[in-house]
Amino acid sequence: GRAILTAASLILLGALYLHVSYAVAIVLALPVILLYPWVIIRALTFRARNSSYQNVRFEFRGTYLRAIDLFVVQWIVTILTFGLGYPYQRYRQSKFVVNNSNYGATHFEFSGKPGDFYGIFFLQSFFFALMVGVFGKIFIAIQSTLPSDIIEPDTVGYMCSLALLVFLRTAVWNLVWSHTSLDGYLFEGTIR
């Protein structure tokens, strides 16, 4: 609780100081950025320790230093590559979470490949371009015949973005589960 309160306070102070000085805002953001991987590790550890199946507990044993690499450094790489590194980041994060999880004394294993994640993200990009083109043409065609307050362009854009977000999260979830095994038994992701 205190960590979340501290992080929220630092974010609020950073937002206030952003109007005064960018240097002060960056200095205040640094502790929040370094706290982020710690919060992720603690949350995954808490969830695993408080979960069990047939009286056998789960365990998460990921380290803070590895989490800094995956949840801070990898974001910087993603920004520097203008988002092209994001599928690889998701691949590494998924592999980290799965491979550092146990069911009792048995380790989970992740067998996915970066290309699987790139396939999903490029498919999403294709659908996004298609939706923008199709809905853009339809909206332009019917906009002149309808009163301006019936359909807002932003609403159509938000609906398309939401649909693509649901597609992406579902596809990644299914991909991760379909490439996760426990003691030789492969899981199957079946969310539709």
TIMAR-777209 format. One record per residue (C-alpha): residue number from 1; y negated, x, z; residue in one letter. Coordinates in Angstrom, 2 decimals, decimal comma, padded with zeros to 5 digits, always signed. Layout:
# residues N
+-----+---------+---------+---------+----+
!   i !      yy !      xx !      zz ! aa !
+-----+---------+---------+---------+----+
! NUM !       Y !       X !       Z !  A !
...
+-----+---------+---------+---------+----+
# end
This chain:
# residues 192
+-----+---------+---------+---------+----+
!   i !      yy !      xx !      zz ! aa !
+-----+---------+---------+---------+----+
!   1 ! +000,00 ! +000,00 ! +000,00 !  G !
!   2 ! -002,45 ! +002,77 ! +000,90 !  R !
!   3 ! -001,77 ! +004,63 ! -002,35 !  A !
!   4 ! -002,55 ! +001,53 ! -004,43 !  I !
!   5 ! -005,70 ! +000,84 ! -002,40 !  L !
!   6 ! -006,81 ! +004,46 ! -002,81 !  T !
!   7 ! -006,16 ! +004,37 ! -006,56 !  A !
!   8 ! -008,05 ! +001,08 ! -006,93 !  A !
!   9 ! -010,97 ! +002,50 ! -004,95 !  S !
!  10 ! -011,08 ! +005,62 ! -007,10 !  L !
!  11 ! -011,00 ! +003,53 ! -010,28 !  I !
!  12 ! -013,85 ! +001,35 ! -008,98 !  L !
!  13 ! -015,90 ! +004,39 ! -007,98 !  L !
!  14 ! -015,17 ! +005,96 ! -011,36 !  G !
!  15 ! -016,41 ! +002,85 ! -013,14 !  A !
!  16 ! -019,60 ! +002,89 ! -011,05 !  L !
!  17 ! -020,22 ! +006,59 ! -011,60 !  Y !
!  18 ! -019,49 ! +006,30 ! -015,32 !  L !
!  19 ! -022,95 ! +004,81 ! -015,66 !  H !
!  20 ! -024,44 ! +007,78 ! -013,80 !  V !
!  21 ! -022,47 ! +010,76 ! -015,10 !  S !
!  22 ! -019,40 ! +011,29 ! -017,25 !  Y !
!  23 ! -018,57 ! +014,49 ! -015,34 !  A !
!  24 ! -018,38 ! +012,63 ! -012,02 !  V !
!  25 ! -016,23 ! +009,91 ! -013,60 !  A !
!  26 ! -013,79 ! +012,50 ! -014,97 !  I !
!  27 ! -013,56 ! +014,25 ! -011,59 !  V !
!  28 ! -012,83 ! +010,91 ! -009,90 !  L !
!  29 ! -010,26 ! +009,96 ! -012,56 !  A !
!  30 ! -008,24 ! +013,15 ! -012,08 !  L !
!  31 ! -006,62 ! +012,10 ! -008,75 !  P !
!  32 ! -005,69 ! +008,72 ! -010,24 !  V !
!  33 ! -004,12 ! +010,38 ! -013,26 !  I !
!  34 ! -002,09 ! +012,70 ! -011,01 !  L !
!  35 ! -001,14 ! +009,81 ! -008,72 !  L !
!  36 ! +000,22 ! +007,72 ! -011,60 !  Y !
!  37 ! +003,52 ! +009,65 ! -012,07 !  P !
!  38 ! +004,10 ! +009,68 ! -008,31 !  W !
!  39 ! +003,71 ! +005,89 ! -008,17 !  V !
!  40 ! +006,18 ! +005,50 ! -011,06 !  I !
!  41 ! +008,77 ! +007,73 ! -009,36 !  I !
!  42 ! +008,36 ! +005,91 ! -006,04 !  R !
!  43 ! +008,64 ! +002,49 ! -007,74 !  A !
!  44 ! +011,80 ! +003,46 ! -009,64 !  L !
!  45 ! +013,30 ! +004,96 ! -006,47 !  T !
!  46 ! +012,43 ! +001,86 ! -004,44 !  F !
!  47 ! +013,87 ! -000,51 ! -007,04 !  R !
!  48 ! +017,09 ! +001,48 ! -007,30 !  A !
!  49 ! +017,60 ! +001,86 ! -003,54 !  R !
!  50 ! +017,04 ! -001,81 ! -002,96 !  N !
!  51 ! +019,45 ! -002,90 ! -005,69 !  S !
!  52 ! +023,21 ! -003,04 ! -005,51 !  S !
!  53 ! +026,15 ! -004,50 ! -007,38 !  Y !
!  54 ! +029,43 ! -005,26 ! -005,61 !  Q !
!  55 ! +028,17 ! -003,43 ! -002,51 !  N !
!  56 ! +027,52 ! -000,20 ! -004,44 !  V !
!  57 ! +023,90 ! +000,96 ! -004,44 !  R !
!  58 ! +021,89 ! +002,28 ! -007,35 !  F !
!  59 ! +019,94 ! +005,52 ! -007,07 !  E !
!  60 ! +017,08 ! +007,13 ! -008,96 !  F !
!  61 ! +016,62 ! +010,90 ! -008,69 !  R !
!  62 ! +013,79 ! +011,74 ! -011,11 !  G !
!  63 ! +011,27 ! +014,40 ! -010,07 !  T !
!  64 ! +007,49 ! +014,28 ! -009,85 !  Y !
!  65 ! +006,97 ! +017,36 ! -012,07 !  L !
!  66 ! +009,11 ! +015,88 ! -014,85 !  R !
!  67 ! +007,20 ! +012,60 ! -014,50 !  A !
!  68 ! +003,87 ! +014,42 ! -014,92 !  I !
!  69 ! +005,17 ! +015,79 ! -018,22 !  D !
!  70 ! +006,35 ! +012,38 ! -019,41 !  L !
!  71 ! +003,60 ! +010,11 ! -018,11 !  F !
!  72 ! +000,51 ! +012,35 ! -018,32 !  V !
!  73 ! +001,08 ! +015,20 ! -020,78 !  V !
!  74 ! +002,91 ! +012,97 ! -023,25 !  Q !
!  75 ! -000,03 ! +010,52 ! -023,21 !  W !
!  76 ! -002,35 ! +013,38 ! -024,14 !  I !
!  77 ! -000,03 ! +014,27 ! -027,03 !  V !
!  78 ! +000,00 ! +010,62 ! -028,11 !  T !
!  79 ! -003,80 ! +010,51 ! -028,12 !  I !
!  80 ! -004,07 ! +013,80 ! -030,02 !  L !
!  81 ! -001,61 ! +012,54 ! -032,67 !  T !
!  82 ! -003,54 ! +009,26 ! -033,04 !  F !
!  83 ! -000,58 ! +007,27 ! -031,72 !  G !
!  84 ! +002,11 ! +008,86 ! -033,88 !  L !
!  85 ! +003,63 ! +010,49 ! -030,79 !  G !
!  86 ! +004,00 ! +007,17 ! -028,96 !  Y !
!  87 ! +007,54 ! +006,34 ! -030,16 !  P !
!  88 ! +008,67 ! +009,81 ! -029,10 !  Y !
!  89 ! +006,98 ! +009,26 ! -025,73 !  Q !
!  90 ! +008,85 ! +005,98 ! -025,24 !  R !
!  91 ! +012,10 ! +007,72 ! -026,22 !  Y !
!  92 ! +011,57 ! +010,50 ! -023,65 !  R !
!  93 ! +010,54 ! +008,07 ! -020,91 !  Q !
!  94 ! +013,57 ! +005,86 ! -021,53 !  S !
!  95 ! +015,88 ! +008,86 ! -021,52 !  K !
!  96 ! +014,29 ! +010,10 ! -018,27 !  F !
!  97 ! +014,73 ! +006,78 ! -016,48 !  V !
!  98 ! +018,30 ! +006,17 ! -017,65 !  V !
!  99 ! +019,61 ! +009,72 ! -017,23 !  N !
! 100 ! +018,17 ! +009,97 ! -013,70 !  N !
! 101 ! +019,80 ! +006,73 ! -012,55 !  S !
! 102 ! +023,13 ! +006,42 ! -010,78 !  N !
! 103 ! +025,44 ! +003,60 ! -009,82 !  Y !
! 104 ! +027,00 ! +005,00 ! -006,67 !  G !
! 105 ! +028,20 ! +008,48 ! -007,69 !  A !
! 106 ! +028,40 ! +007,63 ! -011,41 !  T !
! 107 ! +025,55 ! +008,71 ! -013,70 !  H !
! 108 ! +024,06 ! +006,56 ! -016,44 !  F !
! 109 ! +023,73 ! +008,25 ! -019,83 !  E !
! 110 ! +021,28 ! +007,53 ! -022,63 !  F !
! 111 ! +022,43 ! +008,29 ! -026,18 !  S !
! 112 ! +019,44 ! +007,00 ! -028,17 !  G !
! 113 ! +017,61 ! +009,17 ! -030,70 !  K !
! 114 ! +013,86 ! +009,46 ! -031,39 !  P !
! 115 ! +014,41 ! +008,09 ! -034,90 !  G !
! 116 ! +015,61 ! +004,79 ! -033,42 !  D !
! 117 ! +012,27 ! +004,36 ! -031,63 !  F !
! 118 ! +010,26 ! +005,40 ! -034,70 !  Y !
! 119 ! +012,14 ! +002,79 ! -036,72 !  G !
! 120 ! +011,10 ! +000,03 ! -034,32 !  I !
! 121 ! +007,47 ! +001,15 ! -034,20 !  F !
! 122 ! +007,17 ! +001,55 ! -037,98 !  F !
! 123 ! +008,73 ! -001,88 ! -038,44 !  L !
! 124 ! +006,17 ! -003,28 ! -036,02 !  Q !
! 125 ! +003,37 ! -001,56 ! -037,96 !  S !
! 126 ! +004,69 ! -003,08 ! -041,19 !  F !
! 127 ! +004,78 ! -006,56 ! -039,62 !  F !
! 128 ! +001,28 ! -006,06 ! -038,23 !  F !
! 129 ! -000,09 ! -005,16 ! -041,68 !  A !
! 130 ! +001,79 ! -008,09 ! -043,21 !  L !
! 131 ! +000,49 ! -010,53 ! -040,59 !  M !
! 132 ! -003,07 ! -009,31 ! -040,94 !  V !
! 133 ! -002,84 ! -009,68 ! -044,73 !  G !
! 134 ! -001,14 ! -013,07 ! -044,76 !  V !
! 135 ! -003,04 ! -014,68 ! -041,89 !  F !
! 136 ! -006,27 ! -013,08 ! -043,08 !  G !
! 137 ! -005,90 ! -014,68 ! -046,52 !  K !
! 138 ! -004,90 ! -018,03 ! -045,02 !  I !
! 139 ! -007,78 ! -017,96 ! -042,56 !  F !
! 140 ! -010,31 ! -017,07 ! -045,23 !  I !
! 141 ! -008,96 ! -019,87 ! -047,46 !  A !
! 142 ! -009,15 ! -022,60 ! -044,82 !  I !
! 143 ! -012,22 ! -021,37 ! -042,93 !  Q !
! 144 ! -014,63 ! -022,85 ! -045,43 !  S !
! 145 ! -013,00 ! -026,30 ! -045,21 !  T !
! 146 ! -012,86 ! -026,57 ! -041,39 !  L !
! 147 ! -015,59 ! -026,75 ! -038,77 !  P !
! 148 ! -016,26 ! -023,28 ! -037,37 !  S !
! 149 ! -015,28 ! -024,16 ! -033,80 !  D !
! 150 ! -011,70 ! -025,29 ! -034,58 !  I !
! 151 ! -010,11 ! -021,89 ! -035,33 !  I !
! 152 ! -011,59 ! -018,67 ! -034,08 !  E !
! 153 ! -010,60 ! -015,47 ! -035,93 !  P !
! 154 ! -010,08 ! -013,74 ! -032,57 !  D !
! 155 ! -007,55 ! -016,39 ! -031,51 !  T !
! 156 ! -005,46 ! -015,83 ! -034,63 !  V !
! 157 ! -005,62 ! -012,07 ! -034,04 !  G !
! 158 ! -004,59 ! -012,44 ! -030,40 !  Y !
! 159 ! -001,67 ! -014,67 ! -031,34 !  M !
! 160 ! -000,45 ! -012,14 ! -033,91 !  C !
! 161 ! -000,83 ! -009,29 ! -031,43 !  S !
! 162 ! +001,07 ! -011,22 ! -028,77 !  L !
! 163 ! +003,91 ! -011,99 ! -031,18 !  A !
! 164 ! +004,15 ! -008,32 ! -032,16 !  L !
! 165 ! +004,05 ! -007,21 ! -028,51 !  L !
! 166 ! +006,93 ! -009,54 ! -027,67 !  V !
! 167 ! +008,85 ! -008,21 ! -030,69 !  F !
! 168 ! +008,21 ! -004,61 ! -029,64 !  L !
! 169 ! +009,18 ! -005,04 ! -025,99 !  R !
! 170 ! +012,33 ! -006,97 ! -026,93 !  T !
! 171 ! +013,37 ! -004,44 ! -029,57 !  A !
! 172 ! +012,81 ! -001,45 ! -027,26 !  V !
! 173 ! +014,65 ! -003,19 ! -024,38 !  W !
! 174 ! +017,63 ! -003,93 ! -026,62 !  N !
! 175 ! +017,58 ! -000,41 ! -028,05 !  L !
! 176 ! +017,58 ! +001,22 ! -024,62 !  V !
! 177 ! +020,37 ! -000,98 ! -023,26 !  W !
! 178 ! +022,45 ! -000,61 ! -026,42 !  S !
! 179 ! +022,33 ! +003,19 ! -026,00 !  H !
! 180 ! +023,02 ! +003,24 ! -022,25 !  T !
! 181 ! +026,48 ! +003,95 ! -020,92 !  S !
! 182 ! +028,06 ! +004,21 ! -017,48 !  L !
! 183 ! +031,29 ! +006,15 ! -017,13 !  D !
! 184 ! +032,07 ! +005,69 ! -020,82 !  G !
! 185 ! +031,28 ! +001,96 ! -020,91 !  Y !
! 186 ! +028,47 ! +001,11 ! -023,29 !  L !
! 187 ! +026,03 ! -001,70 ! -022,48 !  F !
! 188 ! +024,70 ! -004,11 ! -025,06 !  E !
! 189 ! +021,09 ! -005,29 ! -025,33 !  G !
! 190 ! +021,09 ! -008,95 ! -026,39 !  T !
! 191 ! +017,60 ! -010,27 ! -025,67 !  I !
! 192 ! +016,39 ! -012,46 ! -028,54 !  R !
+-----+---------+---------+---------+----+
# end
